[in-house]
Amino acid sequence: MQKIFFSILILSFLIVGTGPVGILSGSYGVKVLAQNNDLPSPGLTPDSPFYFLKSWKESIQTFFTFGAENKAKQFLHLAEVRLAEYQKMIEKGKTEIAEKTLEKYEKQLNHALEKAEEAKEGGKDVEELAALIAEKTLKHQEVLVEIFDKVPEQAKTAIQKAIEASKKGSEEAVKAVSGTKKDELFQEIERIEPKLEEKGIKISDGFGGGGPEILEEPESKELPPQPLGPTKPKNPMMSDLDTSAIAGMPFTISWHDFSPADSKATSYLLGRDTNSSFSDPVTVYSGPLNSFTGTLSPSVSTLYYFKAKACNNYGCSSWGKVVDMQVIIPSITVNSPNGGEKWVSGETYDVTWTSVGVDKITLRVNYGSGYLGLGATIPSTGADATLGKFTWQIAPNLPYVPGDNLKIKITDDSNSTIYDESDNFFSIVEP
């Protein structure tokens, strides 16, 4: 009977996800820390004799979670649960259990990062997942910083190690995010950095070096000497560029400084080259701003590479990550009609073209003594160049005499010097 009861208890716990949590969890009268609402409820805590049931449930859920991306989300959730449990153990004054729980947090967070990388290598678009990891780990850092002052000195080393793992997660994840979301995450990192510095938490440099490393304790048991006072800045982190820019049109490059407050950069250098090895670099900007706006007008479409370094009174950082951008020469090519076609008045045909770096276009027909629009069925100006075709119903009463001296001309609405027309004449014949 006891075996049956125990089996039912386990089965109900695994299916419903509840159990004796409400009976066995709760405060022991120790000073309670502020609960972070962004963390899940800890539920059953590691000091409970029934905690193994929770571990079983999580193992089963993880086993039946398929796909690297979904497993990454599962491990990220479990890491958050471990952090909530750690917070609860600190409230109860159970620092030994708390430290073991924090080690599990690091382990499951690393599993999440590994699975995210696996999904990326498998060809998945992981930008949304990376943004989620970055957001969550930044919140984790705030929770850990809040706890830092409330634990005994011997427990602070474990918190610092966990913060370093969390920081690695956020900084590696943000590299896979682009656009406005990336800038928002950068701002959040810049907001949290001073909180770490205020607590005297030393974190290794994550940008420009492939992410922070969790350092092993040296054999001598003595900490390596720490730099005192201000130093030269860290490598600046470049924002992602647009994949392409139009020749002659302005583009902007920006970067971020994650140096400590007393080592911030006072000036920057921005280098450019057409070779990724920077064998013949050109300095395009030197000054205090963390952005540069310029134009490029190559004679042919060209791929450019950019990198930046930060400087202050104590020296300059090494060059940061290289970013690239294709500068495109706008062009239009008429494909059809391109000469020799015989189109029938009153029938419908596709006028086709290819274009690069062009937005809106004007389509006209050359009838010998001038150009006209293609008729009421097709707008002759403001057409979308990216569509690549217009369906033209040739009106039987166009104001030119059908013949074989016709050409199609397509012009860029924003720059009349960019155009193309049929290579040879085509004909419109009567039905």
C-alpha positions in Angstrom: 0.0 0.0 0.0 2.9 2.4 0.9 4.5 1.7 -2.5 1.2 2.4 -4.3 0.7 5.7 -2.4 4.3 6.7 -3.1 3.9 5.9 -6.8 0.8 8.0 -7.0 2.5 10.8 -5.2 5.4 10.8 -7.8 3.0 10.4 -10.8 0.8 13.3 -9.6 3.9 15.5 -9.1 5.3 14.7 -12.5 2.0 15.3 -14.3 0.6 18.3 -12.5 3.9 19.9 -11.6 2.8 20.5 -8.0 3.2 18.5 -4.8 4.2 19.3 -1.2 5.8 22.6 -2.2 3.4 24.7 -0.2 3.9 22.6 2.9 7.7 22.3 2.8 8.7 25.7 1.4 8.7 29.1 3.1 10.7 31.4 5.3 12.5 30.3 8.4 12.4 33.7 10.0 15.7 34.8 8.5 15.9 38.3 7.1 14.3 38.0 3.6 15.8 39.5 0.5 13.7 41.4 -2.0 12.3 38.8 -4.4 13.0 39.7 -8.0 9.7 39.4 -9.9 11.5 38.5 -13.1 12.6 35.2 -11.7 10.3 32.2 -11.6 9.0 30.9 -8.3 11.6 28.6 -6.7 8.9 26.0 -5.8 10.4 23.1 -4.0 13.9 24.1 -2.7 17.1 22.1 -2.4 16.8 21.7 1.4 13.5 19.7 1.0 13.6 15.9 1.4 11.4 15.8 -1.6 13.7 17.9 -3.9 14.7 14.7 -5.8 11.1 14.7 -7.2 11.7 18.1 -8.8 15.0 16.9 -10.2 13.3 13.9 -11.8 10.6 16.1 -13.3 13.1 18.5 -14.8 15.2 15.6 -16.2 12.1 14.1 -17.9 11.0 17.5 -19.3 14.5 18.1 -20.7 14.7 14.6 -22.2 11.4 15.2 -24.0 12.4 18.6 -25.2 13.6 18.3 -28.9 15.7 20.5 -31.0 18.8 22.5 -30.0 16.9 25.8 -29.8 14.1 24.5 -27.6 16.7 22.8 -25.3 18.6 26.1 -25.0 15.3 27.7 -23.8 14.7 24.8 -21.4 18.2 25.1 -19.9 17.9 28.9 -19.6 14.6 28.4 -17.7 16.3 25.8 -15.4 19.2 28.2 -14.8 16.6 30.9 -13.7 14.9 28.3 -11.4 18.4 27.6 -9.8 18.9 31.3 -9.3 15.6 31.6 -7.6 16.4 28.6 -5.4 19.8 30.2 -4.5 18.1 33.4 -3.5 15.7 31.4 -1.2 18.6 29.5 0.3 20.4 32.7 1.1 17.3 34.0 2.8 17.3 30.9 5.0 21.0 31.3 5.8 21.9 28.0 4.2 25.0 29.2 2.4 26.5 25.8 1.8 23.4 24.6 -0.1 23.2 28.0 -1.8 26.7 27.7 -3.2 26.0 24.2 -4.6 22.8 25.6 -6.2 24.7 28.5 -7.7 27.1 26.0 -9.3 24.1 24.3 -10.9 23.0 27.7 -12.2 26.3 28.1 -14.0 26.2 24.6 -15.4 22.7 25.0 -16.8 23.4 28.4 -18.2 26.5 27.0 -20.0 24.3 24.2 -21.4 21.9 26.9 -22.7 24.8 28.7 -24.4 26.1 25.4 -25.9 22.7 24.5 -27.3 22.3 28.0 -28.8 25.6 27.7 -30.5 24.6 24.2 -31.7 21.4 25.7 -33.2 23.4 28.4 -34.9 25.8 25.9 -36.4 22.8 23.9 -37.6 21.7 26.9 -39.8 18.9 28.2 -37.5 18.2 31.9 -37.1 19.0 32.3 -33.4 18.7 36.1 -33.2 15.5 35.9 -31.1 17.0 33.2 -28.9 20.2 35.3 -28.4 18.2 38.3 -27.5 16.3 36.3 -24.9 19.5 34.9 -23.4 21.0 38.4 -23.2 18.0 39.9 -21.6 17.7 37.1 -19.0 21.4 37.0 -18.1 21.5 40.8 -17.6 18.6 40.5 -15.1 20.5 37.6 -13.4 23.5 39.9 -12.9 21.3 42.5 -11.2 19.9 39.8 -8.9 23.4 38.6 -8.0 24.7 42.1 -7.4 21.7 42.8 -5.1 22.6 39.7 -3.1 26.4 40.4 -3.0 26.3 42.7 0.0 24.0 40.5 2.0 26.1 37.3 2.1 29.2 36.5 4.2 32.6 37.2 2.7 33.3 33.5 2.0 30.1 33.4 -0.2 31.1 36.4 -2.3 33.6 34.4 -4.4 30.8 32.1 -5.7 28.7 35.1 -6.6 31.5 36.7 -8.5 32.1 33.5 -10.4 28.4 33.3 -11.2 28.2 36.9 -12.3 31.2 36.2 -14.6 29.4 33.2 -16.2 26.2 35.3 -16.6 28.2 38.2 -18.1 29.8 35.8 -20.5 26.3 34.7 -21.5 25.0 38.2 -22.1 28.0 39.4 -24.0 28.3 36.4 -26.3 24.5 36.5 -27.0 24.4 40.2 -27.8 26.9 39.6 -30.6 24.2 37.5 -32.4 21.6 40.3 -32.2 21.3 43.2 -34.6 19.5 46.5 -35.2 17.6 48.4 -32.5 17.5 45.5 -30.2 21.2 45.3 -30.1 21.5 48.9 -29.2 19.0 48.4 -26.4 21.0 45.6 -25.0 24.2 47.7 -25.2 22.5 50.4 -23.2 21.4 47.8 -20.6 25.0 46.5 -20.3 26.3 50.1 -19.9 23.7 50.6 -17.1 24.7 47.4 -15.2 28.5 47.8 -15.6 28.7 50.7 -13.0 26.8 48.5 -10.5 29.4 45.8 -10.8 32.2 48.3 -10.4 30.5 49.9 -7.4 30.6 46.5 -5.6 34.3 46.1 -6.5 33.4 43.1 -8.6 36.3 42.5 -11.1 35.2 40.9 -14.4 37.5 39.9 -17.2 37.1 41.7 -20.5 34.5 40.0 -22.6 34.6 42.1 -25.8 37.3 41.9 -28.4 38.6 38.7 -26.8 36.0 36.1 -27.5 34.1 36.5 -24.2 35.2 36.5 -20.5 36.9 33.3 -19.2 36.1 31.8 -15.8 39.6 31.7 -14.3 40.7 28.7 -12.3 42.1 29.3 -8.8 45.9 29.6 -9.1 48.0 26.8 -7.4 49.7 29.3 -5.1 46.2 30.2 -3.7 47.3 33.9 -4.2 45.3 36.2 -6.4 47.3 37.7 -9.3 48.2 41.4 -8.9 45.3 43.6 -9.8 45.9 46.8 -11.8 45.5 49.9 -9.5 43.8 53.0 -10.7 43.0 54.0 -14.2 44.3 52.1 -17.3 43.9 52.4 -21.0 40.4 51.6 -22.4 39.1 48.2 -23.4 38.5 47.4 -27.1 35.5 49.3 -28.4 32.6 47.0 -29.5 31.4 47.9 -33.0 27.7 47.9 -33.8 26.6 45.8 -36.7 26.6 47.7 -40.0 23.9 47.5 -42.6 24.9 44.8 -45.1 25.1 47.4 -47.9 25.1 51.1 -48.6 24.5 53.0 -51.8 27.5 54.8 -53.4 27.3 58.5 -52.7 24.7 58.1 -49.9 25.6 58.7 -46.2 26.1 55.7 -43.8 26.8 55.7 -40.1 29.2 53.4 -38.1 28.9 53.4 -34.3 30.8 51.7 -31.4 30.5 51.3 -27.6 33.0 51.7 -24.8 32.7 49.2 -21.9 35.7 50.4 -20.0 35.5 51.1 -16.2 34.5 54.6 -15.3 38.0 55.7 -14.5 39.4 54.2 -17.8 36.9 55.5 -20.3 38.1 56.5 -23.8 38.6 60.1 -24.6 39.1 59.6 -28.3 38.7 56.9 -31.0 40.4 55.9 -34.3 38.4 54.4 -37.1 40.3 52.5 -39.8 39.0 51.4 -43.2 40.4 49.0 -45.9 39.2 47.0 -48.9 41.1 44.0 -47.5 40.1 42.2 -44.4 43.8 41.9 -43.4 44.1 45.7 -43.4 47.2 45.6 -45.5 46.6 49.2 -46.7 44.4 50.9 -44.1 43.1 54.4 -44.1 42.2 56.4 -41.0 38.7 57.8 -41.7 38.0 59.3 -38.3 39.9 60.4 -35.2 38.0 62.2 -32.4 35.9 62.0 -29.3 32.6 60.8 -30.8 31.6 57.1 -30.8 30.1 57.3 -34.3 31.1 58.3 -37.7 28.9 59.3 -40.7 30.4 59.4 -44.2 30.0 58.5 -47.9 31.9 56.4 -50.3 31.7 56.6 -54.1 33.8 53.8 -55.7 33.7 53.3 -59.5 32.5 49.7 -59.0 30.6 48.0 -56.2 33.2 47.4 -53.4 33.3 45.6 -50.0 34.8 47.8 -47.3 36.1 46.7 -43.9 36.1 48.9 -40.7 37.7 48.5 -37.2 38.1 50.9 -34.3 40.3 51.4 -31.3 39.9 53.5 -28.1 42.4 55.8 -26.5 42.9 57.9 -23.3 45.8 59.4 -21.4 47.1 55.9 -20.5 47.3 54.6 -24.0 45.2 52.9 -26.7 43.4 49.6 -26.8 44.1 47.1 -29.6 41.8 47.2 -32.6 38.3 45.8 -32.0 36.2 43.5 -34.1 36.2 44.0 -37.9 32.8 44.7 -39.6 32.2 45.0 -43.3 29.8 46.7 -45.6 29.2 46.4 -49.4 29.0 49.8 -51.2 26.8 49.3 -54.2 26.8 51.3 -57.5 23.1 51.8 -58.5 22.2 50.3 -61.8 19.2 49.4 -64.0 19.2 46.9 -66.9 16.2 46.5 -69.3 15.7 42.8 -70.0 12.5 42.8 -72.0 11.6 44.0 -74.5 15.3 44.3 -75.6 15.0 44.3 -79.4 13.3 42.2 -82.0 10.1 41.4 -80.2 6.7 41.8 -82.0 4.0 42.7 -79.5 0.4 43.0 -80.5 -1.6 46.1 -79.8 -4.3 45.5 -77.2 -2.5 42.5 -75.7 -0.7 42.2 -72.3 3.1 41.7 -71.9 5.6 41.9 -69.1 8.2 44.6 -69.2 11.1 43.2 -67.1 14.4 44.6 -65.7 17.0 44.1 -63.0 18.1 46.8 -60.7 20.6 47.3 -57.9 20.4 50.1 -55.2 17.4 51.7 -56.9 14.0 52.4 -55.1 11.5 54.0 -57.5 11.6 54.2 -61.3 9.9 55.7 -64.3 9.0 53.5 -67.3 8.5 55.1 -70.7 8.4 54.0 -74.3 10.4 55.7 -77.1 8.2 55.9 -80.2 10.7 57.7 -82.4 10.2 61.4 -81.6 9.9 61.2 -77.8 9.0 59.2 -74.8 5.6 58.4 -73.4 4.3 56.5 -70.3 3.2 53.0 -70.8 -0.5 53.8 -70.6 -3.1 54.1 -67.9 -2.9 50.4 -66.8 0.7 50.9 -65.6 2.0 54.0 -63.7 4.9 55.5 -65.6 6.5 57.0 -62.5 7.0 55.9 -58.9 7.1 52.2 -59.7 8.7 49.8 -57.3 12.1 48.9 -58.8 12.5 45.8 -56.6 9.5 44.1 -58.3 11.5 43.6 -61.5 8.5 43.7 -63.9 5.4 45.5 -64.9 2.5 43.9 -66.8 1.7 46.2 -69.7 -1.6 46.1 -71.5 -0.8 47.8 -74.8 -3.6 50.2 -75.5 -4.9 50.1 -79.1 -5.1 53.9 -79.2 -1.7 55.0 -78.0 -0.6 58.3 -79.6 2.0 56.8 -81.8 1.8 54.7 -85.0 2.6 51.1 -84.4 5.9 50.2 -85.9 9.3 48.7 -85.3 11.2 51.8 -84.0 10.3 51.4 -80.3 12.4 51.1 -77.2 11.6 50.9 -73.4 13.5 53.4 -71.2 13.6 52.9 -67.4 15.0 55.8 -65.2 15.8 56.1 -61.4 13.3 58.6 -60.0 15.9 60.0 -57.6 18.8 60.2 -60.0 18.1 60.7 -63.7 21.6 59.8 -64.7 20.9 56.2 -63.7 18.8 54.6 -66.5 18.8 52.0 -69.2 16.8 51.3 -72.4 16.3 48.4 -74.8 19.4 47.6 -76.7 17.5 47.5 -80.0 14.1 48.3 -81.4 11.0 46.2 -80.8 7.7 46.3 -82.7 4.0 46.8 -81.9 1.8 45.3 -84.6 -1.9 45.4 -85.2 -4.0 42.4 -84.2 
